């Protein structure tokens, strides 16, 4: 089963429970696109994803 087979259910659940949620699909990125030690590494997608991770941490952990 593909990792994104049930994304519609995930989005519905996140909305129903009012969770802070952003979904990003990188069309040209394989499963391990963030791993810069393999041929699957996608620099553009990885840099964007990392920027989003840091922003998420800043927003959600600032008061922790």
WOQUI-V832250 format. One record per run of one state. SS is the DSSP state (H for helix, E for strand, - for the rest). FROM is the first residue (numbers start at 1). TO is the last residue. If there is no record, write none. Layout:
# WOQUI-V832250
ss=(SS:SS)
from=(FROM:FROM)
to=(TO:TO)
This chain:
# WOQUI-V832250
ss=(-:H:-:H:-)
from=(1:7:17:43:62)
to=(6:16:42:61:64)
